[in-house]
Amino acid sequence: MKHLIDPMDLTTEEISEILDLADDIILNKEKYSQICQGKKLATLFFEPSTRTRLSFEAAMMELGGNVLGFSSADSSSASKGESVRDTVRVVECYADIIAMRHPKEGAPLLASLNVDIPIINAGDGGHNHPTQTLTDLLTIRREVGRLDHFTIGFCGDLKFGRTVHSLIKALSRYEGIKIVLISPNELKVPDYIKTDILDKGNVEYIEVKSLENSMPELDVLYMTRVQRERFFNEADYVRLKDTYILDMNKLQNAKEELAILHPLPRVNEISVKVDDDKRAKYFVQALYGKYVRMALIMKLLGLEA
Ligand code: CP
């Protein structure tokens, strides 16, 4: 494993190793506090982020390393026309590992073909978000207790939601996963996810419109935001943005052990009243994101405690 561009770059064994390491970091933070001394992480974010960028930076700091980078294309020389290829070739002179977010699908892959240091895809357009997937898998494993034999509902913008695409890919390799795809017609999961991932992997799935009707059978509910920035016109966004709003009323028929995940940011799709319900796991999920990124940085740099 040199780069992480697509969740399928990792075998299920490698995923287990990363999650095991994250679990150990959570238990033994001091043991890892100097492991990246003298190492630098560059965060190259050509698109906005709160969790991914800051959790990567916190992760590197808690490993004893340093961070540098930029948080928008406007504050980098991309605004003067510099290519991704040239940007990463220069940053390679200053850093040991790069986490990159870019609005164009494939930009982190292109970067990985042009440098010798590890590149981590921190989200590329509507395509993939593999470190969110590791975060989601760690959350499910810790909060549900297993990565197999459960029913997960994905609800909201399944068309543009890269976190959904990446998590479906990753889960397609585990036994006994049933997927309920809950969306309006306009925001259904792309066909390639159905043909290349779900059908090929013999994963049981259904496409439905009603969140309420699906609720009783779910072990995990993965809520998503309607991705305004990827819509071609504002009128469509306004029409679709509040299709699903999870509130306490809708949770009446849910399992007591349901785990509610959301990659965040949230807009309207989960009522703040749900935050106090023990089934709401989306803030601890954001915390787990830091630990799983610590584990990933260590793995990609070939470091052991
Ligand atoms: N989940 C996630 O990718 O959040 P940010 O866009 O804030 O990084």
py3Dmol code that shows the C-alpha trace and the ligand (Angstrom):
import py3Dmol

protein = """\
ATOM      1  CA  MET A   1       0.000   0.000   0.000  1.00  0.00           C
ATOM      2  CA  LYS A   2       1.638   3.221  -1.140  1.00  0.00           C
ATOM      3  CA  HIS A   3      -1.212   5.614  -1.880  1.00  0.00           C
ATOM      4  CA  LEU A   4      -4.883   5.602  -0.883  1.00  0.00           C
ATOM      5  CA  ILE A   5      -6.978   6.822  -3.802  1.00  0.00           C
ATOM      6  CA  ASP A   6      -9.967   4.462  -3.862  1.00  0.00           C
ATOM      7  CA  PRO A   7     -11.372   2.381  -0.969  1.00  0.00           C
ATOM      8  CA  MET A   8     -10.776  -0.701  -3.129  1.00  0.00           C
ATOM      9  CA  ASP A   9      -7.009   0.015  -2.963  1.00  0.00           C
ATOM     10  CA  LEU A  10      -7.223  -1.623   0.474  1.00  0.00           C
ATOM     11  CA  THR A  11      -7.857  -5.318   0.986  1.00  0.00           C
ATOM     12  CA  THR A  12     -10.227  -6.238   3.801  1.00  0.00           C
ATOM     13  CA  GLU A  13      -7.157  -7.505   5.689  1.00  0.00           C
ATOM     14  CA  GLU A  14      -5.468  -4.103   5.325  1.00  0.00           C
ATOM     15  CA  ILE A  15      -8.668  -2.402   6.472  1.00  0.00           C
ATOM     16  CA  SER A  16      -8.727  -4.647   9.559  1.00  0.00           C
ATOM     17  CA  GLU A  17      -5.094  -3.763  10.309  1.00  0.00           C
ATOM     18  CA  ILE A  18      -5.839  -0.024  10.071  1.00  0.00           C
ATOM     19  CA  LEU A  19      -8.952  -0.318  12.260  1.00  0.00           C
ATOM     20  CA  ASP A  20      -7.078  -2.472  14.791  1.00  0.00           C
ATOM     21  CA  LEU A  21      -4.307   0.115  14.914  1.00  0.00           C
ATOM     22  CA  ALA A  22      -6.872   2.919  15.374  1.00  0.00           C
ATOM     23  CA  ASP A  23      -8.419   0.962  18.264  1.00  0.00           C
ATOM     24  CA  ASP A  24      -4.987   0.635  19.865  1.00  0.00           C
ATOM     25  CA  ILE A  25      -4.248   4.341  19.384  1.00  0.00           C
ATOM     26  CA  ILE A  26      -7.527   5.170  21.166  1.00  0.00           C
ATOM     27  CA  LEU A  27      -6.440   3.034  24.120  1.00  0.00           C
ATOM     28  CA  ASN A  28      -2.739   3.986  24.207  1.00  0.00           C
ATOM     29  CA  LYS A  29      -2.394   7.547  22.922  1.00  0.00           C
ATOM     30  CA  GLU A  30       0.948   8.166  24.650  1.00  0.00           C
ATOM     31  CA  LYS A  31       2.569   5.198  22.899  1.00  0.00           C
ATOM     32  CA  TYR A  32       2.062   6.932  19.528  1.00  0.00           C
ATOM     33  CA  SER A  33       2.727  10.534  20.505  1.00  0.00           C
ATOM     34  CA  GLN A  34       6.220  10.811  18.982  1.00  0.00           C
ATOM     35  CA  ILE A  35       6.043   8.267  16.192  1.00  0.00           C
ATOM     36  CA  CYS A  36       5.995  10.878  13.390  1.00  0.00           C
ATOM     37  CA  GLN A  37       8.654  13.126  14.892  1.00  0.00           C
ATOM     38  CA  GLY A  38      10.473  14.866  12.022  1.00  0.00           C
ATOM     39  CA  LYS A  39       7.775  13.973   9.483  1.00  0.00           C
ATOM     40  CA  LYS A  40       5.546  16.461   7.646  1.00  0.00           C
ATOM     41  CA  LEU A  41       2.032  16.084   6.289  1.00  0.00           C
ATOM     42  CA  ALA A  42       0.918  18.482   3.537  1.00  0.00           C
ATOM     43  CA  THR A  43      -2.840  19.091   3.331  1.00  0.00           C
ATOM     44  CA  LEU A  44      -3.663  20.343  -0.171  1.00  0.00           C
ATOM     45  CA  PHE A  45      -7.353  21.268  -0.098  1.00  0.00           C
ATOM     46  CA  PHE A  46      -8.637  22.735  -3.362  1.00  0.00           C
ATOM     47  CA  GLU A  47     -12.185  22.453  -1.971  1.00  0.00           C
ATOM     48  CA  PRO A  48     -13.632  23.417   1.461  1.00  0.00           C
ATOM     49  CA  SER A  49     -13.417  21.072   4.440  1.00  0.00           C
ATOM     50  CA  THR A  50     -13.721  21.166   8.205  1.00  0.00           C
ATOM     51  CA  ARG A  51     -13.470  17.561   9.429  1.00  0.00           C
ATOM     52  CA  THR A  52     -11.192  15.965   6.901  1.00  0.00           C
ATOM     53  CA  ARG A  53      -8.512  18.646   6.835  1.00  0.00           C
ATOM     54  CA  LEU A  54      -8.548  19.409  10.542  1.00  0.00           C
ATOM     55  CA  SER A  55      -8.663  15.749  11.568  1.00  0.00           C
ATOM     56  CA  PHE A  56      -5.704  15.008   9.298  1.00  0.00           C
ATOM     57  CA  GLU A  57      -3.801  17.899  10.822  1.00  0.00           C
ATOM     58  CA  ALA A  58      -4.753  16.922  14.384  1.00  0.00           C
ATOM     59  CA  ALA A  59      -3.798  13.321  13.566  1.00  0.00           C
ATOM     60  CA  MET A  60      -0.311  14.298  12.409  1.00  0.00           C
ATOM     61  CA  MET A  61       0.189  16.589  15.414  1.00  0.00           C
ATOM     62  CA  GLU A  62      -0.888  13.840  17.844  1.00  0.00           C
ATOM     63  CA  LEU A  63       1.686  11.567  16.209  1.00  0.00           C
ATOM     64  CA  GLY A  64       4.389  14.159  16.930  1.00  0.00           C
ATOM     65  CA  GLY A  65       4.708  15.342  13.328  1.00  0.00           C
ATOM     66  CA  ASN A  66       4.167  18.692  11.630  1.00  0.00           C
ATOM     67  CA  VAL A  67       1.697  19.983   9.062  1.00  0.00           C
ATOM     68  CA  LEU A  68       1.727  22.488   6.222  1.00  0.00           C
ATOM     69  CA  GLY A  69      -0.646  23.212   3.373  1.00  0.00           C
ATOM     70  CA  PHE A  70      -3.490  25.315   2.062  1.00  0.00           C
ATOM     71  CA  SER A  71      -7.237  25.224   2.605  1.00  0.00           C
ATOM     72  CA  SER A  72      -8.496  26.616  -0.703  1.00  0.00           C
ATOM     73  CA  ALA A  73      -7.408  26.779  -4.331  1.00  0.00           C
ATOM     74  CA  ASP A  74      -7.560  30.587  -4.064  1.00  0.00           C
ATOM     75  CA  SER A  75      -4.745  30.673  -1.527  1.00  0.00           C
ATOM     76  CA  SER A  76      -2.469  28.480  -3.641  1.00  0.00           C
ATOM     77  CA  SER A  77      -0.805  28.982  -7.014  1.00  0.00           C
ATOM     78  CA  ALA A  78      -3.609  26.921  -8.570  1.00  0.00           C
ATOM     79  CA  SER A  79      -5.316  30.338  -8.782  1.00  0.00           C
ATOM     80  CA  LYS A  80      -2.495  31.406 -11.142  1.00  0.00           C
ATOM     81  CA  GLY A  81      -3.011  28.349 -13.334  1.00  0.00           C
ATOM     82  CA  GLU A  82      -0.526  25.888 -11.825  1.00  0.00           C
ATOM     83  CA  SER A  83      -1.417  22.262 -12.595  1.00  0.00           C
ATOM     84  CA  VAL A  84      -2.052  19.568  -9.981  1.00  0.00           C
ATOM     85  CA  ARG A  85       0.945  17.682 -11.366  1.00  0.00           C
ATOM     86  CA  ASP A  86       3.329  20.625 -10.838  1.00  0.00           C
ATOM     87  CA  THR A  87       1.803  21.431  -7.436  1.00  0.00           C
ATOM     88  CA  VAL A  88       2.465  17.963  -6.018  1.00  0.00           C
ATOM     89  CA  ARG A  89       5.935  17.735  -7.568  1.00  0.00           C
ATOM     90  CA  VAL A  90       6.823  20.908  -5.668  1.00  0.00           C
ATOM     91  CA  VAL A  91       5.109  19.903  -2.422  1.00  0.00           C
ATOM     92  CA  GLU A  92       6.999  16.604  -2.536  1.00  0.00           C
ATOM     93  CA  CYS A  93      10.134  18.713  -1.908  1.00  0.00           C
ATOM     94  CA  TYR A  94       8.663  19.929   1.397  1.00  0.00           C
ATOM     95  CA  ALA A  95       6.603  17.057   2.846  1.00  0.00           C
ATOM     96  CA  ASP A  96       6.667  13.289   3.480  1.00  0.00           C
ATOM     97  CA  ILE A  97       2.991  12.580   2.759  1.00  0.00           C
ATOM     98  CA  ILE A  98       0.124  14.472   1.107  1.00  0.00           C
ATOM     99  CA  ALA A  99      -3.614  14.516   1.783  1.00  0.00           C
ATOM    100  CA  MET A 100      -5.423  16.095  -1.167  1.00  0.00           C
ATOM    101  CA  ARG A 101      -9.027  17.152  -1.760  1.00  0.00           C
ATOM    102  CA  HIS A 102     -10.006  18.326  -5.230  1.00  0.00           C
ATOM    103  CA  PRO A 103     -13.330  19.064  -6.982  1.00  0.00           C
ATOM    104  CA  LYS A 104     -12.233  17.106 -10.073  1.00  0.00           C
ATOM    105  CA  GLU A 105     -12.677  13.328 -10.049  1.00  0.00           C
ATOM    106  CA  GLY A 106      -9.308  11.653 -10.554  1.00  0.00           C
ATOM    107  CA  ALA A 107      -7.105  14.579  -9.456  1.00  0.00           C
ATOM    108  CA  PRO A 108      -5.537  12.650  -6.500  1.00  0.00           C
ATOM    109  CA  LEU A 109      -4.919   9.666  -8.809  1.00  0.00           C
ATOM    110  CA  LEU A 110      -3.132  11.938 -11.276  1.00  0.00           C
ATOM    111  CA  ALA A 111      -1.098  13.348  -8.394  1.00  0.00           C
ATOM    112  CA  SER A 112      -0.126   9.849  -7.226  1.00  0.00           C
ATOM    113  CA  LEU A 113       1.309   9.046 -10.668  1.00  0.00           C
ATOM    114  CA  ASN A 114       3.717  11.954 -10.463  1.00  0.00           C
ATOM    115  CA  VAL A 115       5.331  11.729  -7.022  1.00  0.00           C
ATOM    116  CA  ASP A 116       7.230   9.240  -4.886  1.00  0.00           C
ATOM    117  CA  ILE A 117       5.598  10.123  -1.560  1.00  0.00           C
ATOM    118  CA  PRO A 118       2.196   8.726  -0.458  1.00  0.00           C
ATOM    119  CA  ILE A 119      -0.897  10.563  -1.698  1.00  0.00           C
ATOM    120  CA  ILE A 120      -4.159  10.228   0.208  1.00  0.00           C
ATOM    121  CA  ASN A 121      -7.395  11.087  -1.565  1.00  0.00           C
ATOM    122  CA  ALA A 122      -9.293  13.315   0.873  1.00  0.00           C
ATOM    123  CA  GLY A 123     -12.278  13.519  -1.496  1.00  0.00           C
ATOM    124  CA  ASP A 124     -12.372  13.926  -5.297  1.00  0.00           C
ATOM    125  CA  GLY A 125     -15.544  15.471  -6.718  1.00  0.00           C
ATOM    126  CA  GLY A 126     -18.527  13.135  -6.509  1.00  0.00           C
ATOM    127  CA  HIS A 127     -16.262  10.112  -6.820  1.00  0.00           C
ATOM    128  CA  ASN A 128     -14.524   8.761  -3.700  1.00  0.00           C
ATOM    129  CA  HIS A 129     -13.704   9.656  -0.115  1.00  0.00           C
ATOM    130  CA  PRO A 130     -11.737   6.653   1.181  1.00  0.00           C
ATOM    131  CA  THR A 131     -10.670   8.122   4.520  1.00  0.00           C
ATOM    132  CA  GLN A 132     -14.307   8.891   5.319  1.00  0.00           C
ATOM    133  CA  THR A 133     -14.954   5.232   4.516  1.00  0.00           C
ATOM    134  CA  LEU A 134     -12.310   4.135   7.010  1.00  0.00           C
ATOM    135  CA  THR A 135     -13.942   6.483   9.521  1.00  0.00           C
ATOM    136  CA  ASP A 136     -17.364   4.973   8.802  1.00  0.00           C
ATOM    137  CA  LEU A 137     -16.045   1.406   9.077  1.00  0.00           C
ATOM    138  CA  LEU A 138     -14.353   2.134  12.394  1.00  0.00           C
ATOM    139  CA  THR A 139     -17.582   3.716  13.665  1.00  0.00           C
ATOM    140  CA  ILE A 140     -19.692   0.733  12.581  1.00  0.00           C
ATOM    141  CA  ARG A 141     -17.219  -1.772  14.018  1.00  0.00           C
ATOM    142  CA  ARG A 142     -17.022   0.036  17.363  1.00  0.00           C
ATOM    143  CA  GLU A 143     -20.694   1.023  17.675  1.00  0.00           C
ATOM    144  CA  VAL A 144     -22.449  -1.959  16.032  1.00  0.00           C
ATOM    145  CA  GLY A 145     -19.778  -4.507  16.877  1.00  0.00           C
ATOM    146  CA  ARG A 146     -19.183  -6.058  13.442  1.00  0.00           C
ATOM    147  CA  LEU A 147     -18.615  -5.327   9.764  1.00  0.00           C
ATOM    148  CA  ASP A 148     -20.786  -8.167   8.464  1.00  0.00           C
ATOM    149  CA  HIS A 149     -24.387  -9.349   8.661  1.00  0.00           C
ATOM    150  CA  PHE A 150     -26.260  -6.076   9.079  1.00  0.00           C
ATOM    151  CA  THR A 151     -28.711  -3.908   7.157  1.00  0.00           C
ATOM    152  CA  ILE A 152     -27.661  -0.371   6.277  1.00  0.00           C
ATOM    153  CA  GLY A 153     -29.871   2.349   4.822  1.00  0.00           C
ATOM    154  CA  PHE A 154     -28.251   5.127   2.794  1.00  0.00           C
ATOM    155  CA  CYS A 155     -30.589   8.112   2.724  1.00  0.00           C
ATOM    156  CA  GLY A 156     -30.536  11.380   0.768  1.00  0.00           C
ATOM    157  CA  ASP A 157     -28.218  12.388  -2.049  1.00  0.00           C
ATOM    158  CA  LEU A 158     -26.944   9.046  -3.281  1.00  0.00           C
ATOM    159  CA  LYS A 159     -26.063  10.486  -6.692  1.00  0.00           C
ATOM    160  CA  PHE A 160     -23.417  13.025  -5.718  1.00  0.00           C
ATOM    161  CA  GLY A 161     -22.511  11.690  -2.259  1.00  0.00           C
ATOM    162  CA  ARG A 162     -18.952  10.399  -2.621  1.00  0.00           C
ATOM    163  CA  THR A 163     -18.975   9.073   0.933  1.00  0.00           C
ATOM    164  CA  VAL A 164     -21.905   6.838  -0.030  1.00  0.00           C
ATOM    165  CA  HIS A 165     -20.170   5.525  -3.150  1.00  0.00           C
ATOM    166  CA  SER A 166     -16.982   4.737  -1.242  1.00  0.00           C
ATOM    167  CA  LEU A 167     -18.729   3.039   1.688  1.00  0.00           C
ATOM    168  CA  ILE A 168     -20.891   0.897  -0.623  1.00  0.00           C
ATOM    169  CA  LYS A 169     -17.713  -0.248  -2.407  1.00  0.00           C
ATOM    170  CA  ALA A 170     -16.022  -1.149   0.858  1.00  0.00           C
ATOM    171  CA  LEU A 171     -19.054  -2.948   2.332  1.00  0.00           C
ATOM    172  CA  SER A 172     -19.620  -4.985  -0.834  1.00  0.00           C
ATOM    173  CA  ARG A 173     -16.763  -7.267   0.263  1.00  0.00           C
ATOM    174  CA  TYR A 174     -18.233  -8.222   3.644  1.00  0.00           C
ATOM    175  CA  GLU A 175     -20.641 -11.129   4.203  1.00  0.00           C
ATOM    176  CA  GLY A 176     -24.362 -10.686   4.810  1.00  0.00           C
ATOM    177  CA  ILE A 177     -24.669  -6.962   4.087  1.00  0.00           C
ATOM    178  CA  LYS A 178     -28.100  -5.753   2.979  1.00  0.00           C
ATOM    179  CA  ILE A 179     -28.281  -2.244   1.534  1.00  0.00           C
ATOM    180  CA  VAL A 180     -31.417  -0.088   1.391  1.00  0.00           C
ATOM    181  CA  LEU A 181     -30.950   2.862  -0.976  1.00  0.00           C
ATOM    182  CA  ILE A 182     -33.381   5.616   0.061  1.00  0.00           C
ATOM    183  CA  SER A 183     -33.562   8.610  -2.292  1.00  0.00           C
ATOM    184  CA  PRO A 184     -35.792  10.576  -4.635  1.00  0.00           C
ATOM    185  CA  ASN A 185     -35.577   9.523  -8.308  1.00  0.00           C
ATOM    186  CA  GLU A 186     -33.307  12.443  -9.174  1.00  0.00           C
ATOM    187  CA  LEU A 187     -30.707  11.488  -6.555  1.00  0.00           C
ATOM    188  CA  LYS A 188     -30.459   7.737  -7.049  1.00  0.00           C
ATOM    189  CA  VAL A 189     -27.091   6.047  -6.771  1.00  0.00           C
ATOM    190  CA  PRO A 190     -25.209   6.070 -10.142  1.00  0.00           C
ATOM    191  CA  ASP A 191     -25.705   3.042 -12.372  1.00  0.00           C
ATOM    192  CA  TYR A 192     -22.017   2.036 -12.181  1.00  0.00           C
ATOM    193  CA  ILE A 193     -22.366   1.496  -8.432  1.00  0.00           C
ATOM    194  CA  LYS A 194     -25.240  -0.926  -9.087  1.00  0.00           C
ATOM    195  CA  THR A 195     -23.697  -2.811 -12.013  1.00  0.00           C
ATOM    196  CA  ASP A 196     -19.990  -2.781 -11.121  1.00  0.00           C
ATOM    197  CA  ILE A 197     -20.195  -3.029  -7.337  1.00  0.00           C
ATOM    198  CA  LEU A 198     -23.527  -4.303  -6.040  1.00  0.00           C
ATOM    199  CA  ASP A 199     -24.453  -6.719  -8.846  1.00  0.00           C
ATOM    200  CA  LYS A 200     -20.901  -8.000  -9.323  1.00  0.00           C
ATOM    201  CA  GLY A 201     -20.454  -8.476  -5.585  1.00  0.00           C
ATOM    202  CA  ASN A 202     -23.860 -10.227  -5.264  1.00  0.00           C
ATOM    203  CA  VAL A 203     -24.856  -7.688  -2.631  1.00  0.00           C
ATOM    204  CA  GLU A 204     -28.537  -7.687  -1.658  1.00  0.00           C
ATOM    205  CA  TYR A 205     -30.015  -4.219  -2.192  1.00  0.00           C
ATOM    206  CA  ILE A 206     -33.279  -2.407  -2.814  1.00  0.00           C
ATOM    207  CA  GLU A 207     -34.068   1.122  -3.970  1.00  0.00           C
ATOM    208  CA  VAL A 208     -36.941   2.868  -2.166  1.00  0.00           C
ATOM    209  CA  LYS A 209     -38.257   6.379  -1.576  1.00  0.00           C
ATOM    210  CA  SER A 210     -39.648   6.118   1.960  1.00  0.00           C
ATOM    211  CA  LEU A 211     -37.370   6.515   4.957  1.00  0.00           C
ATOM    212  CA  GLU A 212     -40.224   5.771   7.390  1.00  0.00           C
ATOM    213  CA  ASN A 213     -41.104   2.420   5.802  1.00  0.00           C
ATOM    214  CA  SER A 214     -37.471   1.286   5.785  1.00  0.00           C
ATOM    215  CA  MET A 215     -36.676   2.332   9.334  1.00  0.00           C
ATOM    216  CA  PRO A 216     -37.705  -0.820  11.301  1.00  0.00           C
ATOM    217  CA  GLU A 217     -35.238  -3.127   9.508  1.00  0.00           C
ATOM    218  CA  LEU A 218     -32.143  -0.893   9.711  1.00  0.00           C
ATOM    219  CA  ASP A 219     -29.128  -1.581  11.930  1.00  0.00           C
ATOM    220  CA  VAL A 220     -27.285   1.445  10.505  1.00  0.00           C
ATOM    221  CA  LEU A 221     -28.810   4.579   8.993  1.00  0.00           C
ATOM    222  CA  TYR A 222     -26.366   6.636   6.933  1.00  0.00           C
ATOM    223  CA  MET A 223     -27.883  10.090   6.408  1.00  0.00           C
ATOM    224  CA  THR A 224     -26.418  12.461   3.820  1.00  0.00           C
ATOM    225  CA  ARG A 225     -26.647  16.110   2.862  1.00  0.00           C
ATOM    226  CA  VAL A 226     -27.960  17.103  -0.568  1.00  0.00           C
ATOM    227  CA  GLN A 227     -24.764  18.317  -2.237  1.00  0.00           C
ATOM    228  CA  ARG A 228     -25.628  21.828  -3.363  1.00  0.00           C
ATOM    229  CA  GLU A 229     -22.160  22.432  -4.845  1.00  0.00           C
ATOM    230  CA  ARG A 230     -22.593  19.609  -7.382  1.00  0.00           C
ATOM    231  CA  PHE A 231     -26.016  20.684  -8.738  1.00  0.00           C
ATOM    232  CA  PHE A 232     -26.240  22.329 -12.139  1.00  0.00           C
ATOM    233  CA  ASN A 233     -29.143  24.554 -11.165  1.00  0.00           C
ATOM    234  CA  GLU A 234     -30.281  26.067  -7.883  1.00  0.00           C
ATOM    235  CA  ALA A 235     -33.999  25.381  -8.487  1.00  0.00           C
ATOM    236  CA  ASP A 236     -33.404  21.604  -8.467  1.00  0.00           C
ATOM    237  CA  TYR A 237     -31.384  21.886  -5.262  1.00  0.00           C
ATOM    238  CA  VAL A 238     -34.108  23.919  -3.531  1.00  0.00           C
ATOM    239  CA  ARG A 239     -36.783  21.426  -4.633  1.00  0.00           C
ATOM    240  CA  LEU A 240     -34.840  18.400  -3.323  1.00  0.00           C
ATOM    241  CA  LYS A 241     -32.861  19.656  -0.328  1.00  0.00           C
ATOM    242  CA  ASP A 242     -35.450  18.869   2.366  1.00  0.00           C
ATOM    243  CA  THR A 243     -36.746  15.580   0.960  1.00  0.00           C
ATOM    244  CA  TYR A 244     -35.614  13.741   4.099  1.00  0.00           C
ATOM    245  CA  ILE A 245     -35.447  15.215   7.567  1.00  0.00           C
ATOM    246  CA  LEU A 246     -34.759  12.712  10.327  1.00  0.00           C
ATOM    247  CA  ASP A 247     -36.562  13.672  13.527  1.00  0.00           C
ATOM    248  CA  MET A 248     -37.597  11.902  16.729  1.00  0.00           C
ATOM    249  CA  ASN A 249     -40.972  11.052  15.226  1.00  0.00           C
ATOM    250  CA  LYS A 250     -39.375   9.107  12.382  1.00  0.00           C
ATOM    251  CA  LEU A 251     -37.232   7.207  14.895  1.00  0.00           C
ATOM    252  CA  GLN A 252     -40.263   5.790  16.691  1.00  0.00           C
ATOM    253  CA  ASN A 253     -40.171   2.600  14.630  1.00  0.00           C
ATOM    254  CA  ALA A 254     -36.386   2.269  14.621  1.00  0.00           C
ATOM    255  CA  LYS A 255     -34.421  -0.417  16.446  1.00  0.00           C
ATOM    256  CA  GLU A 256     -33.120   0.469  19.907  1.00  0.00           C
ATOM    257  CA  GLU A 257     -29.619  -0.502  18.723  1.00  0.00           C
ATOM    258  CA  LEU A 258     -29.754   1.522  15.484  1.00  0.00           C
ATOM    259  CA  ALA A 259     -26.573   3.503  14.772  1.00  0.00           C
ATOM    260  CA  ILE A 260     -27.197   6.813  12.982  1.00  0.00           C
ATOM    261  CA  LEU A 261     -24.187   7.947  10.988  1.00  0.00           C
ATOM    262  CA  HIS A 262     -23.644  11.075   8.892  1.00  0.00           C
ATOM    263  CA  PRO A 263     -20.325  12.123   7.348  1.00  0.00           C
ATOM    264  CA  LEU A 264     -21.279  15.754   8.139  1.00  0.00           C
ATOM    265  CA  PRO A 265     -21.615  18.650   7.520  1.00  0.00           C
ATOM    266  CA  ARG A 266     -25.322  18.516   8.332  1.00  0.00           C
ATOM    267  CA  VAL A 267     -27.665  21.099   6.890  1.00  0.00           C
ATOM    268  CA  ASN A 268     -31.332  20.232   7.642  1.00  0.00           C
ATOM    269  CA  GLU A 269     -31.449  16.486   7.217  1.00  0.00           C
ATOM    270  CA  ILE A 270     -31.178  15.567  10.912  1.00  0.00           C
ATOM    271  CA  SER A 271     -33.105  17.524  13.528  1.00  0.00           C
ATOM    272  CA  VAL A 272     -30.802  18.745  16.324  1.00  0.00           C
ATOM    273  CA  LYS A 273     -33.178  17.022  18.773  1.00  0.00           C
ATOM    274  CA  VAL A 274     -31.843  13.689  17.494  1.00  0.00           C
ATOM    275  CA  ASP A 275     -28.342  14.649  18.703  1.00  0.00           C
ATOM    276  CA  ASP A 276     -29.260  13.690  22.274  1.00  0.00           C
ATOM    277  CA  ASP A 277     -30.563  10.249  21.320  1.00  0.00           C
ATOM    278  CA  LYS A 278     -28.112   7.458  22.165  1.00  0.00           C
ATOM    279  CA  ARG A 279     -28.456   6.174  18.592  1.00  0.00           C
ATOM    280  CA  ALA A 280     -26.874   9.354  17.167  1.00  0.00           C
ATOM    281  CA  LYS A 281     -23.254   8.459  16.419  1.00  0.00           C
ATOM    282  CA  TYR A 282     -22.239  11.206  14.008  1.00  0.00           C
ATOM    283  CA  PHE A 283     -20.168  13.285  16.405  1.00  0.00           C
ATOM    284  CA  VAL A 284     -18.232  10.335  17.782  1.00  0.00           C
ATOM    285  CA  GLN A 285     -17.837   9.297  14.122  1.00  0.00           C
ATOM    286  CA  ALA A 286     -16.022  12.610  13.496  1.00  0.00           C
ATOM    287  CA  LEU A 287     -13.748  11.849  16.465  1.00  0.00           C
ATOM    288  CA  TYR A 288     -12.986   8.357  15.166  1.00  0.00           C
ATOM    289  CA  GLY A 289     -11.950  10.045  11.904  1.00  0.00           C
ATOM    290  CA  LYS A 290      -8.904  11.481  13.646  1.00  0.00           C
ATOM    291  CA  TYR A 291      -7.781   8.130  15.044  1.00  0.00           C
ATOM    292  CA  VAL A 292      -8.261   6.248  11.804  1.00  0.00           C
ATOM    293  CA  ARG A 293      -6.249   8.906   9.962  1.00  0.00           C
ATOM    294  CA  MET A 294      -3.476   8.554  12.547  1.00  0.00           C
ATOM    295  CA  ALA A 295      -3.430   4.837  11.784  1.00  0.00           C
ATOM    296  CA  LEU A 296      -3.442   5.445   8.025  1.00  0.00           C
ATOM    297  CA  ILE A 297      -0.575   7.949   8.179  1.00  0.00           C
ATOM    298  CA  MET A 298       1.484   5.416  10.137  1.00  0.00           C
ATOM    299  CA  LYS A 299       0.715   2.619   7.671  1.00  0.00           C
ATOM    300  CA  LEU A 300       1.531   4.705   4.596  1.00  0.00           C
ATOM    301  CA  LEU A 301       4.783   5.949   6.128  1.00  0.00           C
ATOM    302  CA  GLY A 302       5.705   2.402   7.184  1.00  0.00           C
ATOM    303  CA  LEU A 303       5.903   3.307  10.880  1.00  0.00           C
ATOM    304  CA  GLU A 304       5.286   0.977  13.812  1.00  0.00           C
ATOM    305  CA  ALA A 305       5.042   1.693  17.528  1.00  0.00           C
TER     306      ALA A 305
END
"""
ligand_1 = """\
8
CP
N -17.045 14.433 6.099
C -16.332 15.379 5.467
O -15.679 15.106 4.451
O -16.412 16.618 6.027
P -15.615 17.891 5.535
O -16.141 18.240 4.164
O -15.869 18.952 6.550
O -14.160 17.508 5.443
"""
view = py3Dmol.view(width=600, height=400)
view.addModel(protein, "pdb")
view.setStyle({"model": 0}, {"cartoon": {"style": "trace"}})
view.addModel(ligand_1, "xyz")
view.setStyle({"model": 1}, {"stick": {}})
view.zoomTo()
view.show()
